[in-house]
Amino acid sequence: MSTETLNTAKANLPVFGFLKFKDLDLLVPKGKDLMNAILELKKEKNAVILAHYYQPAEIQDIADFLGDSLQLARQAKDTNADMIAFCGVHFMAEAAKILNPAKKVVLPDTMAGCSLADGCSGEGLRKMRKEFPNAIIATYINCNAETKAESDIIVTSSNAEIIINSLPKDRPIIFAPDKNLGKYLMKKTGRDMILWDGSCIVHEAFSMERIAKQLAEHPGAKLIAHPESETAVLELAHFIGSTSALLNYVEKDDCQEFIIATEEGILHEMKKRAPEKTLIPALVFDESCNCSECFYMKRNTLEKLYLCMKYELPEIIIEEELRLKALKPIEAMLELSKTVK
């Protein structure tokens, strides 16, 4: 077997999730050479690199666009690039393909999943629709294509309140899959909703007791939290918002010290925007950890990004009938959230 054939075979391994092999260092450049190689591939293939705020710092730094789920969906829809290298989790890359099917969408690691997406199925929503036939199904974007296809409208944490408030008052709402976000929205909008029993393993890891201790130790600090966090944590928070809203709040608020209750990757961009401020990760139940980190988000690395761009694998493929069904609720979301930044 030739070296090129061997390298191609190994580059295909991410399709099956077998990403740790001993001679990975033989397949990719190192250091600045790796960064330069990725930039050269981007130019050669007319590619765009989209990255979520929870990605490793080095991926955030090399991305063409950094954003939350809503911002990334908009960028994926509007890009003129031939290839989208999506540095996030699987449902985000799927959304990019749904919105822009003519583009090749690649994901550095197909094992970059999501506990919310894994816990909610299209079949489950179909059963709920039969039980509540008059209900509108509003589904959080953290779900797979099949689940989106069974939904009436998709929401993100940035636009969920606006969208829920826009839905007809005379019809019940099924909200899936995040029960914590659902409870928060019920409180904010006054709408009673039927909640899917799902949650984010990252945001459920925060310890109310340890955070309360942090607040006592830092009396001048403000606790800011993502609405995927449990109610007990949100009740302690000075500000609750989406990933992008948390960033904007830290940047613009007069407070000089913040305790951050969301995935720790956001701190990288926060430090860039507010270098003079003190940023403290909120503590989790596991006392051996100092922050809440998404294992799935951190599966993507620069090495895997290089390999997926070089070999254009793993590629996100969605059957056209499914894509069109999933596209409808996403487009409804984008239309209703035009005013959301």
C-alpha positions as CSV (number, residue, x, y, z in Angstrom):
1,M,0.0,0.0,0.0
2,S,1.4,3.4,-1.0
3,T,1.9,6.1,1.6
4,E,-0.8,8.2,0.0
5,T,-3.3,5.3,0.0
6,L,-2.4,4.7,3.7
7,N,-2.9,8.3,4.6
8,T,-6.2,8.4,2.8
9,A,-7.4,5.3,4.6
10,K,-6.4,6.8,7.9
11,A,-8.1,10.1,7.1
12,N,-11.3,8.2,6.6
13,L,-11.2,6.9,10.1
14,P,-13.1,9.8,11.6
15,V,-16.1,8.6,9.6
16,F,-16.2,5.7,12.1
17,G,-15.0,7.6,15.1
18,F,-11.6,5.8,15.3
19,L,-9.5,8.8,15.8
20,K,-6.6,7.8,17.9
21,F,-3.9,6.1,16.0
22,K,-0.2,6.0,16.9
23,D,1.2,7.6,13.9
24,L,-1.2,10.6,13.6
25,D,1.8,12.9,13.8
26,L,3.0,11.4,10.5
27,L,-0.1,12.6,8.8
28,V,-0.2,16.3,9.8
29,P,2.3,19.2,10.0
30,K,3.1,20.6,13.4
31,G,2.9,23.9,15.1
32,K,2.9,26.9,12.8
33,D,3.2,24.6,9.9
34,L,-0.1,23.0,10.8
35,M,-1.8,26.4,11.0
36,N,-0.3,27.5,7.7
37,A,-1.3,24.2,6.1
38,I,-5.0,24.7,7.2
39,L,-4.9,28.2,5.8
40,E,-3.5,26.9,2.5
41,L,-6.2,24.2,2.3
42,K,-8.8,26.8,2.9
43,K,-7.6,28.9,0.0
44,E,-7.1,25.9,-2.3
45,K,-10.5,24.5,-1.7
46,N,-12.4,27.8,-1.3
47,A,-13.4,26.7,2.2
48,V,-14.8,28.6,5.1
49,I,-14.2,27.6,8.7
50,L,-17.1,28.1,11.1
51,A,-16.6,27.5,14.8
52,H,-18.7,27.6,17.9
53,Y,-17.6,29.6,21.0
54,Y,-17.2,26.3,22.9
55,Q,-14.5,25.0,20.6
56,P,-10.8,24.7,21.7
57,A,-9.1,28.1,21.7
58,E,-6.8,27.3,18.8
59,I,-9.8,26.4,16.6
60,Q,-11.6,29.6,17.6
61,D,-8.5,31.6,16.6
62,I,-8.2,30.1,13.1
63,A,-12.0,30.3,12.3
64,D,-13.3,32.6,9.7
65,F,-16.4,33.1,11.8
66,L,-17.0,32.4,15.4
67,G,-20.6,32.4,16.8
68,D,-23.5,30.7,18.6
69,S,-26.0,28.3,17.0
70,L,-28.1,31.1,15.4
71,Q,-25.2,33.1,14.1
72,L,-23.5,30.0,12.7
73,A,-26.7,28.9,10.9
74,R,-27.0,32.3,9.3
75,Q,-23.4,32.2,8.2
76,A,-23.8,28.7,6.8
77,K,-26.8,29.7,4.8
78,D,-25.2,32.8,3.3
79,T,-21.6,31.6,2.6
80,N,-20.3,31.6,-1.0
81,A,-17.5,29.1,-0.1
82,D,-17.5,25.7,-1.8
83,M,-16.8,23.8,1.4
84,I,-17.9,24.5,5.0
85,A,-15.5,23.1,7.6
86,F,-17.8,23.1,10.6
87,C,-16.1,23.1,14.0
88,G,-18.8,22.4,16.4
89,V,-21.0,19.3,17.1
90,H,-22.9,17.1,14.6
91,F,-26.3,18.7,14.8
92,M,-24.7,22.1,13.9
93,A,-23.0,20.7,10.8
94,E,-26.3,19.0,9.8
95,A,-28.0,22.4,10.1
96,A,-25.4,23.9,7.8
97,K,-26.1,21.2,5.2
98,I,-29.8,21.6,5.5
99,L,-29.6,25.3,4.9
100,N,-27.0,25.2,2.1
101,P,-27.2,21.8,0.4
102,A,-25.0,22.8,-2.6
103,K,-22.0,23.2,-0.3
104,K,-19.8,20.4,0.9
105,V,-20.0,20.3,4.7
106,V,-17.3,18.5,6.6
107,L,-17.0,17.9,10.4
108,P,-13.6,17.2,12.0
109,D,-15.0,14.4,14.2
110,T,-18.4,12.7,13.7
111,M,-18.3,11.6,17.3
112,A,-18.7,15.2,18.3
113,G,-22.3,14.7,19.5
114,C,-24.7,16.3,22.0
115,S,-26.5,14.8,24.9
116,L,-29.7,16.8,24.1
117,A,-29.7,15.6,20.4
118,D,-28.9,12.1,21.4
119,G,-31.9,12.0,23.9
120,C,-34.6,13.2,21.5
121,S,-35.8,11.4,18.4
122,G,-38.2,12.1,15.5
123,E,-40.2,9.0,16.5
124,G,-40.6,10.4,20.0
125,L,-42.0,13.7,18.7
126,R,-44.4,11.8,16.4
127,K,-45.7,10.0,19.5
128,M,-46.1,13.3,21.3
129,R,-48.0,14.8,18.3
130,K,-50.4,11.9,18.4
131,E,-51.0,12.5,22.1
132,F,-51.4,16.3,21.6
133,P,-52.6,16.7,18.0
134,N,-53.4,20.4,18.3
135,A,-50.0,21.2,19.8
136,I,-47.2,23.3,18.1
137,I,-43.9,21.5,18.4
138,A,-41.1,24.1,19.1
139,T,-37.8,22.3,19.2
140,Y,-34.4,23.6,20.4
141,I,-31.8,23.5,17.6
142,N,-29.8,21.0,19.6
143,C,-31.4,18.1,17.8
144,N,-30.7,15.9,14.8
145,A,-32.2,16.3,11.3
146,E,-35.0,13.8,11.8
147,T,-36.1,15.5,15.0
148,K,-36.1,18.9,13.2
149,A,-38.2,17.4,10.4
150,E,-40.9,16.5,12.9
151,S,-41.0,20.0,14.4
152,D,-43.1,23.0,13.5
153,I,-40.5,25.5,14.4
154,I,-36.9,25.5,15.6
155,V,-35.5,27.9,18.3
156,T,-32.1,28.8,19.7
157,S,-31.4,30.2,23.1
158,S,-30.9,33.6,21.3
159,N,-34.4,33.7,19.8
160,A,-36.5,31.3,21.8
161,E,-38.4,33.9,23.9
162,I,-39.3,35.9,20.8
163,I,-40.5,32.8,19.0
164,I,-42.5,31.3,21.8
165,N,-44.2,34.7,22.3
166,S,-45.1,34.7,18.6
167,L,-47.0,31.4,18.7
168,P,-50.8,31.3,18.7
169,K,-52.1,31.6,22.3
170,D,-55.0,29.2,21.6
171,R,-52.7,26.2,20.9
172,P,-50.6,24.2,23.4
173,I,-46.9,24.0,22.8
174,I,-44.6,21.0,23.0
175,F,-41.1,22.1,23.8
176,A,-38.2,19.7,23.2
177,P,-35.6,18.5,24.1
178,D,-34.2,20.8,26.9
179,K,-36.5,20.9,30.0
180,N,-34.3,23.5,31.7
181,L,-34.6,25.9,28.8
182,G,-38.3,25.1,28.6
183,K,-38.9,25.9,32.3
184,Y,-37.0,29.2,31.8
185,L,-39.1,30.1,28.8
186,M,-42.3,29.2,30.6
187,K,-41.4,31.7,33.4
188,K,-40.3,34.4,30.9
189,T,-43.3,34.1,28.5
190,G,-46.1,32.9,30.8
191,R,-46.9,30.1,28.3
192,D,-47.6,26.7,29.8
193,M,-45.7,24.1,27.7
194,I,-45.4,20.3,27.5
195,L,-41.7,19.6,28.1
196,W,-39.6,16.8,26.7
197,D,-37.5,15.4,29.6
198,G,-34.1,16.2,28.3
199,S,-31.1,18.2,29.5
200,C,-27.5,19.2,28.7
201,I,-24.9,17.2,30.6
202,V,-22.6,20.2,30.6
203,H,-25.1,22.7,32.1
204,E,-26.6,20.3,34.5
205,A,-23.1,19.8,36.0
206,F,-23.1,23.1,37.8
207,S,-23.3,22.9,41.6
208,M,-25.6,25.5,43.3
209,E,-23.8,25.0,46.6
210,R,-20.4,25.5,45.2
211,I,-21.5,28.5,43.1
212,A,-23.2,30.1,46.2
213,K,-19.8,29.7,47.9
214,Q,-18.1,31.4,45.0
215,L,-20.5,34.3,45.2
216,A,-19.8,34.6,48.9
217,E,-16.0,34.6,48.3
218,H,-16.4,37.2,45.5
219,P,-19.2,39.6,46.8
220,G,-18.6,42.1,43.9
221,A,-19.0,39.4,41.2
222,K,-22.0,38.8,39.0
223,L,-23.1,35.3,38.2
224,I,-24.2,35.0,34.5
225,A,-25.7,31.8,33.3
226,H,-26.9,30.0,30.1
227,P,-30.6,29.1,30.3
228,E,-29.8,25.4,29.8
229,S,-28.6,25.5,33.4
230,E,-30.9,24.1,36.1
231,T,-33.5,26.4,37.7
232,A,-31.6,26.5,41.1
233,V,-28.6,28.0,39.3
234,L,-30.6,30.4,37.2
235,E,-32.3,31.7,40.4
236,L,-28.9,32.8,41.6
237,A,-27.9,34.5,38.4
238,H,-27.6,38.2,37.9
239,F,-28.0,37.7,34.1
240,I,-29.3,34.8,32.0
241,G,-28.7,34.7,28.3
242,S,-27.5,32.8,25.2
243,T,-23.9,32.3,24.5
244,S,-23.6,35.5,22.4
245,A,-25.7,37.4,25.0
246,L,-23.3,36.3,27.8
247,L,-20.4,37.6,25.7
248,N,-22.0,40.9,25.1
249,Y,-23.0,41.3,28.7
250,V,-19.5,40.8,30.0
251,E,-18.1,43.2,27.4
252,K,-20.5,46.0,28.1
253,D,-21.5,45.7,31.8
254,D,-19.7,47.9,34.3
255,C,-19.0,45.0,36.7
256,Q,-15.4,44.0,36.7
257,E,-15.8,40.4,38.0
258,F,-18.0,37.6,36.6
259,I,-18.7,34.0,37.5
260,I,-19.6,32.2,34.2
261,A,-22.1,29.3,34.2
262,T,-21.7,27.9,30.8
263,E,-19.2,25.8,28.9
264,E,-15.6,27.0,29.6
265,G,-14.7,27.5,26.0
266,I,-16.5,30.8,26.0
267,L,-13.9,32.3,28.3
268,H,-11.4,32.5,25.5
269,E,-13.4,35.0,23.5
270,M,-14.6,36.7,26.7
271,K,-10.9,37.4,27.7
272,K,-10.3,38.9,24.2
273,R,-13.3,41.2,24.5
274,A,-12.8,42.2,28.1
275,P,-9.2,41.6,29.0
276,E,-9.3,43.9,32.0
277,K,-12.1,41.9,33.7
278,T,-11.9,38.9,36.0
279,L,-13.6,35.9,34.7
280,I,-14.3,32.9,37.0
281,P,-15.7,29.6,35.7
282,A,-18.7,28.4,37.8
283,L,-17.9,25.3,39.7
284,V,-19.4,21.9,39.1
285,F,-20.4,19.0,41.3
286,D,-17.2,17.1,40.6
287,E,-14.7,18.8,43.0
288,S,-11.8,17.6,40.9
289,C,-12.9,19.9,38.1
290,N,-12.8,23.7,38.1
291,C,-15.2,24.3,35.2
292,S,-17.8,22.6,33.0
293,E,-16.3,21.4,29.7
294,C,-18.2,19.7,26.9
295,F,-16.4,16.5,26.0
296,Y,-18.0,16.5,22.6
297,M,-17.0,20.0,21.6
298,K,-13.4,19.3,22.6
299,R,-13.2,16.3,20.3
300,N,-12.4,18.6,17.4
301,T,-8.7,19.5,17.1
302,L,-6.5,21.3,14.6
303,E,-5.1,18.0,13.5
304,K,-8.6,16.7,12.7
305,L,-9.6,19.9,11.1
306,Y,-6.6,19.6,8.8
307,L,-7.4,16.0,7.9
308,C,-11.1,16.7,7.2
309,M,-10.2,19.6,5.0
310,K,-7.5,17.8,3.1
311,Y,-9.5,14.6,2.4
312,E,-13.0,16.4,2.5
313,L,-14.1,13.8,5.0
314,P,-16.2,13.1,7.1
315,E,-18.8,14.7,4.9
316,I,-22.3,15.5,6.2
317,I,-24.9,13.8,3.8
318,I,-28.6,14.2,4.3
319,E,-31.3,12.6,2.1
320,E,-33.1,15.3,0.2
321,E,-36.6,14.4,1.4
322,L,-35.5,14.6,5.0
323,R,-33.5,17.8,4.3
324,L,-36.6,19.6,2.9
325,K,-38.7,18.6,5.8
326,A,-36.1,19.8,8.3
327,L,-35.5,23.0,6.3
328,K,-39.1,24.2,6.8
329,P,-39.0,24.7,10.6
330,I,-35.5,26.2,10.4
331,E,-36.6,28.7,7.8
332,A,-39.6,29.6,10.0
333,M,-37.1,30.3,12.9
334,L,-34.9,32.5,10.7
335,E,-37.8,34.5,9.5
336,L,-39.1,35.2,13.0
337,S,-35.7,36.1,14.4
338,K,-34.5,38.6,11.9
339,T,-34.2,41.2,14.6
340,V,-32.1,39.0,16.9
341,K,-28.3,39.7,16.6
